[in-house]
Amino acid sequence: MRIRLAISCWLLAVCVSAQNDIWRQDSLQEVVVTGTGTQHLLKNAPVQTEVITHRMLKDYGGRSLEDILAGLTASFAFNQDDMGSQMQLNGLGNDYILVLIDGKRIHGDVGGQNDLSLIDPQNIEKIEIVKGASSALYGSDAIAGVINVITKKHNEGFMVENSTRGGSYGDLRQHNGLGIAIGKFKSYTNFHLQHSDGWQNTATEDPKQTEFLIEDSRNMTVNRHTSWQVSERLTYEPLKNLELYAEGSTYWKRIYRPSGKYAAVDVKTYDMAYRNQSLAAGGIWKLKKTDQVTLDLNWDRHAYYYHYTDTTLTDGYDPRGNFTPYYPYFPGDEELQSDQRRIMAHLKGIFTLPYDNRLSAGLEWRYDYLEAPMRVAGGVARDNTEAAYVQDEFRYAFSPKVAMNITGGLRLNNNGQFGLNLSPKISGMLSLGDDIRLRATWSQGFKTPTPKEMYYRYVKYMNGTYLYLGNEGLQPQTSNYYAVSGEYNWQGLNVTVTGYINTVKDMITLVTIPNSQAPAEYIVKYDPRKTRQYQNLETAETKGIDVSVRYRLNRDWMLGGSYSYLDTDAKKYDTNHDRLVDVVIDGMAHHKGSWFATWNHDFSSVYHMGIGLYGRMSSKRYYQINGDGKGYQIWRLSTNHEFPVSKKWLFRLEAGIDNIFNYVDRTYHGLHLGTTTPGRTIYGTLTIRFAQGKKIKFTNNKSNFKTSNNEED
């Protein structure tokens, strides 16, 4: 019996080890592009890259990109409001994070409050995250890091799919896709609709900022909103090694704001409306297996309006374009707040050189236009930037198992207002067999002040009047990012530890200033409770440690988690007292974490089931004004069921519970919240897909089938 037991244990260990080796090899074969702009196997990428795979996305069943990033990695924090996603990565906010879709910049508010609802989660293949300054490759904005959303590639002869998701608080997510491939011509049309009735976590206003106790305010934590988007992509291959494309999209969003009875607190006379359009064209010319030249031309527009719901007397422009104080707006009228347009051209080449070198080089041109009659002095602001960059990747093998990869890059920017700037970067990776990899990076970031930060003026009513001012005296921001990391792989176990320091010079942030320093006409007109202005800090530094662990227990089970420790140090020169003073970087939390356990199994050839348990936490978040956000811990249960009833048809059902233990932050309305979750919510999604010309296959790792070569199977 002892011998039989020993043999059985040995056979089990061999099987588990073999399964883990299979998974490990598949995982390490993931292809990434964001860190260097060129294709690398994940195991050979010289720049540390975090990947949220297609398998992880399907198991999690996220309702939005914000939901996905917050739930599957500890480095991100969100505090969504009417103006955007309020994203933060390792201590730095929206305007320091570059968001890409298939390598191209997303266009939104030039002040950094990108609306991530522009991205349809049902059309995401995977997400690549590179932390730290990447200005040498991507230019301005890429100081905190880069998020590259890789969309699905549809190669079926004919494909139609419908996905409908419903949940608590009137949450509705609708996705429809139509793909056609005829010879050298391909077309994919995508429709995406989102709606939520919103919710109210508290009806009590801050008693310190109101003349009397208000417990029946109509202010919502998240307002009711609806958005929809239609996009089209056409591709044509006139030659075997040449692909041309043209694409465009239109986007509409309305945020509905209820009006209450307290004039100074919750009376609202307008909703918010957004209209975006984009056009792009270009092509890729493949010279060799790895060499290519690409050209991309883009035009984008982001327009923001007040949609009046009640008669309102306010500053405005009459039909002839003349400025009129106390101009009357009636229900149904709209007033333009900002119209932001951008034109970009990007030419890039990738070439293989002798001695294991690969050269990337490119030219960029960018023109930004901001029209904001009520928010910018003179009504219009412009900016333009030209850039040239070069990057060399070098690999040297000391032995069959020991190799070194080095990537160095340099970018020259020429901005119309701030002149020339050089942004270098160098990264290296030492591979010690298949199990151990050591990486190090030093890079510089560069970011010019946006037209909004320089010229904007804005009044916000939130338990009183807050005045926000631009600053024409702002200077460009530069940064130095240092990071070292170690990665260990062994029989299905992957552990990565990264330490980093990101020092930002002349960091631009909103700072509370005395009302006496604001223009006198604004003080007389608005009598603000507080005045905040964009200013350069003397120094700002974020530093921390990120830890990620994933373990494939067997074919069905996978466990993992991530932890992020963060500390910040920012100082500003106080001219009134002739000294440096400490300033908090808004939204900073020392500790954040996320964890998961997933189980996937094929019960037969016609049924697959997956179950996932997820958790995330954050310690207290610090803010300059209005108090700090409370720490929290949230758990989530998700299930998915697939029924590939034939080679052409697939039915998929998802259902789950978010915030299982019903945590809600009841902080007075108007104060910063640690999280805006409404408490326990449920959701369900039904997906029906028909594809002809490609076999619909299982996505579980146990099956011999899969729908994507990039899945973690």
N, C-alpha and C positions, 0 to 999 in steps of 0.2 A: 504494500500500500504506500509506503514511504517513497519507493522508487517511482511508482505511478504518479504520486502527487508531485514529486520533483520534476518528472518529465512533463507533466501537464503545465506546471508553472513556467518551465523553460519554454515550452511551445507557445504559451500565452505571451510571454515577454518578447519572444521573437516576432510574433504576429503584431503586437502593439508597436514594437520598434520599427518593423517594416512599414506599417501604416503611417507612423509618424514620419519616417524617412520620405515616403511618397508625398505626404502633405508638405513636408519641409521643402522638398525640391519644387513642388508646384508653387508654393508661396514665394520662394526665392526667384522663380522665373517671371514674376510680375514685372512688366515693362513700365518704366517711369520716364518722364520727359521734363518735368518742371524744374528740377534743380540745375540742370545745365542747358536746357533747351534742346537737347539731343536725347535719343533713345538709349536707355541703359536697362539691363536687368537690375532689379531692386538690389540684389546682393552686390552688384558692382558699381552702384551709383556713388560717386565720390562725395556728393552733397547729401547729408542726412535728409531722407524723405519719409514722411508718414503717409500711409495709404489706407483709405477707407475703401475696401474692395466691394465689388458688386454683390458678393455673398453677404457681407456685413450689412449692406444697405437693404437687401431683401429680408434678412432676418429681423432688422430693427423696425422697418415699416414707418419711417419718419414722415411727418406731415409737411415738413419744409426743410430747407437747407439749414436754418437756424436750429431746428429741432435735432437734425442729424449731427451737426458739429458739436452742439452742447452735450448730446448724449453719448457720443462715441469717442471723444477725446477730452482730456482734462484741461487743455491749454486755453480753451475758449470760454468766454462769458458773454451773455447777451442780456439786454434790458430793453426790449422792443417798445417803441412808442410810435406816435403818428408820423414822425419825421423819418423813420428808418429803423434799422436793425440794432443800432447801438452795440456793435460788436467790439470785442476786445481780445487781443492775442498777446499773451505773456506781458501784460501790463500796458500795452499801447493800443489806442483806439482805432476806430473805423478808418480814419484818413491816413493811417500808416500801414494798412493792410490792403494789398492788391488782390482783387478778385478777378479771376480769368475764367472764361468759358472756352474750352478747347484752345487755350493759349492766347485768347484775345481779351482785352480789358472789358469788363462790364461798365456800362455808362449809367451814372446816376447823379446824385447831388454832388457837385464839385466840393462841397464842404465835408464830404466823407460819409454821409448817412446813406449808404447804398441800400436800395430796396431789394433784398434778396428774394422777394417773391417773384422777381423776373425769371428765376430759375425753377423749372418744372422738376420736382424730385423724381417723378416717374420716368424721366428721360435721362437720368444720370447713370452712367456706367460705373464710374468710380471717382474718387476725389483724392488729389495729391496735395499734400501740405508741406511747404518748405518754410522753416522758421528762420527769422533773422533777415538782415539787409540783403537785398538782391537787386540793388539799383544798377550794378554793372551790367546785368542782363536785361532788366525790365524797366529801368529808368525811375522817374519820380514815383513816390507813394510806397514803394516796396522797402520800407524800413523795418516793420515788425515781421513781415513774412508775406508769403504768396499762397493763395488758395486757387488751385486749378481744377475746375469742374470738367471732367471728361464726359461728354454725352455719348449716348448709344449710337452705334453705327448700324444702319439698317440696310442689309444687302439682299433681302428677300425679293423675289420677283414681284410678288404682291403681298402686302401686309396691311391689316387694319386691326386696331386695338382700341379698347375702351376700358377705362379704369375710373370707378366712382367710389369715393370715400366719404363717409358721413360720420359725425361724432357729436359729442356734447357741445352745448352752446351754439347750435346751428352751424357747426363746422362742416363745410362742403368743399371737396376737392375733386375736380373733374378733369380727366385727361383723355384726349383722343388723338390718335396718330394714324396717318395714312402714308404708306410707303409704296413706291412703284419703281421698278427697274426694268427698262426695256433696252437691251443692247448696251450702248455706251452712255445712255441717259438714265439718271436717277433723280427721284423727287421724294422729299419727305415733308409732310405738312403736320404741324403740331398745334393743338388747341389746349389751352390750360386755363381753368377757371378756379378761383378761390373765393370763399365767402365765410364769414364768421359773424354771429350776432353780437360778439363781444361779451364782456362780463365786468362786474363791479365787485371788487374785493372788500371795499368799505365805502360807506356813504358819509363818513365823518371827516370833516376838514380839520386841519391842524389848528387847535385852539389858540396857539401862540400867535397865529397870523390872521385871525379873524376877530372881529369885535365882539362876537357872541358865539356860543356853541352851535355848530351846524352838524346835524346828524342825519339829514335827509337830502344831501347833495345829490345831483344827478350825474356828476362826473364819473366817467367809466374808467376802470383800470386799463382796459383795451376796448377801443370803440368798435362799433359795428363797421365792417368794411367789405367791399367786393372788388375783385380785380379779374381781368381776363386778358389773355394774350394769344395772338395767332402768329405763327412763324412759318416760313417756307424756306427750304434749302434745295437748290438745283445743282447737280453736278453733271459734267460732260467730259468724256475722255476721248478727245480727237485722235490721240496717239497712245500707245501702250504705256509710255512713261510720262504722259502729260495729263493732268486733271485740272479742269477749270470749274469754278463754282460761282454762284450768285445766291445771296440769301437776304431776307428781310423780315421784319417783325413789326407789329403794332401792339401797344399795351395801353390799357385803360384801368384806372383805379379811382375809387371813391371811398372816402372815410366819412361816415355819418356821425355827427356829434349832437347828442341830445342837449336841449336847453332847459335849464332849471329856473328857479325863482330868485336866486341870490345874485344881484347884479355884479358884485365884485368877485364872485367865485365861479359860478357855473352857468351864467347866461351866455349863450352862443348864438350867433346870427349867421354863421356860414359853416359849410362842410369843406373838406379838402379834396381836390381833384387833381389827378396826375394823368398825363398823356405822353407816352414815349413812342418814338419811331426809330428804326435803325435800318440801314442798308449796307451791304458789304459785297465785295467781289474780289476775285483773285485767282490764284492757281499755284500748283506745285509741279515742278519739272524735276523728275528723278534722273540724275545723271548716271548714278551707279546704284548698287544695293544700299549704300549708306549716304551717298552724296546727293544733294538736292538744292534747288533754289526755289524760294517761295516769295510771292508778292501778295500783299493784303491791302485793300483800300476800304476804309470804313467811314460812314457818316452816322452820327447818333444825335438824338434830341431827347431832352428830358424837360417837360414843361409842368409847372406847378401853379394851380389856380385856387382862389377862394370861390366857392360856389354858394352864393347867398341864399339863405332859407328864410330870412326876415328882412324887412326894410332897415337899412343901415346907412347912417351918415358918417362918411369917413373920407380921408384924403384919397383922391382918385383923379382919373383923366376922363374928360368928356369925349364924345364921339369924334371931335376934331383933333384930339391929342393934346388939348390944353389942360394943364394941371389945375385942379379945382379943390380947395379945402372944403371939407364937409360935402363932398359929392354924394348924391343919393344912389344907393344900390337897392334894387327890389328883388323879391324872391325869383330865383331862376337866373339872375345875372351872374356873370363870372368876371373876376378881376385877376389879371396875370400877376403872379408874385415873382416867378423867375422862369426864364426860358434859357436852358443851358444846351449849347450845341458844340459838337466836337467833330473835327475831321482829322483822320490819321492815315498815313501811308507808311508801310513797313516792307522793306526789301531785305531778305536774309538768305545767306548761303551757308551750307555745311559741306566741308571738303575733307577727304581723307588724305593725310600726308604720310611720308615715309617715317619709319621708326615708331610706329604705334602712336602717331599724333592725329588728332582730328581738330580742324579749325572751323570755327563759326564766326561769321562777320555779318554786320547788318547796318542799315541806314534807316532812320525814322524821322518823320516830320509830323508835328501835331499842332493844331490850331484850336483854341478854346474861345468860345464866345458866350457871354452872359448878358442877358437882357433882364433887368429887374427894375421897372420904373419906380416902384414904391420902396425899394430896398437898397439901391445903389446910387450914390451921388452921380448925377449925370445920366443915370438910367442904363448905361451900357459899360461893360468892362471886357477887355480882350487879353489874350495871352498866346504866345507861340513858342515852340521849342523844336530845335533840330538836334539830332544826336547821331553819333557813329560809335559802334562798339565792335570789339574783337575778343574772342575767347579761344584758348588752346587747351586741349585735353591730351594728357600724356600718360601712357601706361608702361611700366617696366616690371618684368617678372624676374625676381631673384632666383626662384626655383618653381617647380610645377605647382606648389601650394602657397608660395609667398609672393605677393605682388604689391606694387604701389601704383596708385592712381593720383595724378595731380591735375587740377584744373585752375587756370588763371585767366582772369578777364579784366578788361578796362573799357570804360564808357566815357565818351566826351559829350557833355550836354552844352548846348548854347541856348539860353533862355532870353527872350526878347527884353525882359526887364532886369534880369540879374546876371547876365553874361555867362561866361564859361565855367564849367566845373568838371573835374575828373573823379570818377568813382571806380576804384579798383576792387578786386576780389580774388582770393586764392583759397582753394580747398584741397585737402589731401586725404586719401584713405589708404590704410595699410591692411591688407588681407593676410591673415595667418591661417591658412587652410579655409575650409568651408564654415568653420564654427566661430571664428573670432574676427571682428573687423573694428579697426580704430579709425576715427575720423576727426579732423580738425578744420576749422574755418576761420578766416578773418575777412571781413568785408566792410566796405563803407557804403552808407546810404546817403541819398540826397533827395530833398523835397523842397520845391519852391512854394511860397505862400499861394494859396488859391485866390481867385478873384473874390470869393465870398469872404475869406478871412481878412482881406485887405479893405474891401469897400462896403461890406454889408452893414445894414442897420435893421434891427428887428426888435419888436416888442412882443413879449409873451405874458399872458395873464395866467398866473398860477398862484392862488392865494395872495394876490397882490400883483403889481406890475413889475416885470423884470425887463431891463433894457440891455440888449446885446449889440455890441459895436464892433465894427471892423477896425483895422489899424494899418494905415498906409506906410507906417514906418517899420513894418515887419521885415526880418531878414530870412534868407533861406535856412533850412534845417539840414544839418549833416549828422552822421552817426558813425560809430565804430562798433562792429559786432564781432565778438569772440565766442567761439563755442568748441568744445571737445566732447566726443561721445565714444562710447564703447558698445558694441553689439555682440551678443553671444547666442548661438544657435546649437541646440543639441536635442535630437530625437523628439521633434515637435515643440520644443520649448524655445521661445524667442524673448530675449531680455535686452532692452536698450536703455542706457542711462546717458543723459546729456546735461552738461553744465554750460551756462552761457552768461555773458554780460553784454548789454546793449546800452551804450552811452550816446545820448542824443544832445547835441549842442544847439542852442537857440531853439529848443523845442517850442512849438506854438500850441498854446492851450488857452482856454477861457479862464480869466482871472477876475475875481471880484475886486472892483476898484471903488474908491470913494465917489459918491455922486458929484462931488465938487470937481472931479477931473473929467466929467462928461461934458459935452457941448451944452451951453446954457439953454439953448432953445429946446433941447430934448428934455431937460429937467423941468422946464416950465410947462411943456406940453404934456408930459407923461407922469411927472412926479413919481419916479420909480422907487419901489421898495429896495431893490438892489440893482446895481449896474455892473455888467460883466463885459470884458473886452478881450479880444484876441491879443496875446502878448507873447514875446519870446522869453522863455525861462533862461537863466544863466546856464544851468546844467540840469540834465535829467538822466537818471540811470535806472535801468531795470536789470535785475539779475535773478537767477533761479536755477532750479534743477527739475528736469522732466524725466520721469521713469515710465516705461511701457513694458508690460509683460503679456505674452500670449502663449497658451499651451494647448496643443491638440492632444486630448487625452486618448481618443481613439477616433474611428471613422465618424461617429455620431456626435461626440461631445467636444466642445471647445470652450476654454475659460480664458479670461483676460481682464486687464485693467490698466489704468494709467493714473499717475499722480503728478501734480505740478506744484512746486513751491516757488513763490514769487516774493520779491522784495523790491521796493522802489525808493529812490532818493532824488528829489527834485528841489532846486533852489532858484529863487528869484531875487533880483536886487531891489531892495526897498529904498526908493529915492527919498522918501520922507524921513527915514531914520538912518540913511547911509549905511546899510548893512544887508547881508544876505539872509533871507528868511526861507524856512522850509515850506514847501507847497505840496499838497497831496495830489497825486495823479488819480483823477476820478475813476472809480470802479475797481481799484486794486483790491485783490483778496490774497492773503498769504497762502492759503491752502485750497486746492481744488482736486477733485478725484472723480474717476468714473470706473465702472467695473461691469462685467457681463458674464453670463454662462448661457450657451446655446446648445440645443440638441436638435439634430436633423436626422430623419430616417425615412427610407423608402420601404413602405409596407408591401407594395406590389408594383407591377409595371404601370399601374394607373393611379397611384396615390402616394404623395409625399407629404410629410408633416414636419413642421419645425416649431420649436418653442424657445423663447429667449427671455431671460430675466436680466434686467439692467438697473443700475443704480448710479447716481451722481450726487456730488456734494460740493458745497462751497462754504468756506468760513466767511466771517464778516467782510463786507465790501466797504471801502472807505471813500468818502466824498468830501469836497470842500465846504459845501453848504447843505442845509436841510437834513443833516443827520446821515448816519451810515446805514447800509443795507444789511439786513439780518442774514446770518448763515442759514443754510438749509440742507436737507437730504431728501432726495426724491427717488422712488422706485417705480419700475415699469415692467409690465408683463406683455409680451407679444406672441402671437401664434400665426402661422401661415400654413395653408393647405393648397397643394397643387394637384390638378386633375388633367393630365395630358391625355384626353380621351381619344385622340387620333394623332396622326403625323402632322396634321394641319391645325388642329384646334387645341387651345390651352385654356383652362379655367383655373383661376387662382383666387383664394379667399383669405383675407387677413382680418384678424380681430385682436383687440388688446385693451388693456387698462393702463393708463398713465397716471402717475402720482397715486399709487395704490393706497398709501396711508393718509391721503387727503390733507397734505400740508398747504396752508394758505397764509400769506403774509398780510396781516390786517393793519399794517402801518397806516397812519392818517394819509388820506389822498394828497397828492402833491409832493410827498417826500420820496426820496430814492428808495426803491425796493430791492431786496436781494434777488427776488425772482417775482415775476408777474403771474405765475401759474394760478389758475382759478380753483385748484384743488383736483380731486379725483375726476377723471374724464374717461370715457370709453370711445372706441372707434371701430369701424369695420370698413373693409375695402373689397370690392369685387372687380376682378380684372378678367376680361374675355379677349382672347387674341386669336386671330386667324392669319396664317402665313402659308403662302404657296411658293414653292421653289427652295425652301429650306426646312429641314426637319426640326420640329419643335421637340426639345429634349429636356431631360431632367437637369436641375441645377445642383442637386446634392452630390457631395463628394463620393458617395458610395456607388453612384451610378456610373456607367460608362459614357453617359451623355452629358453635354453641357451646352449652353447657348452663347458662351463668350469665352474666348481664349484667355481673357484677363481675369477670370474669376479665381478666387482663392478656394480651390476645390480639393 
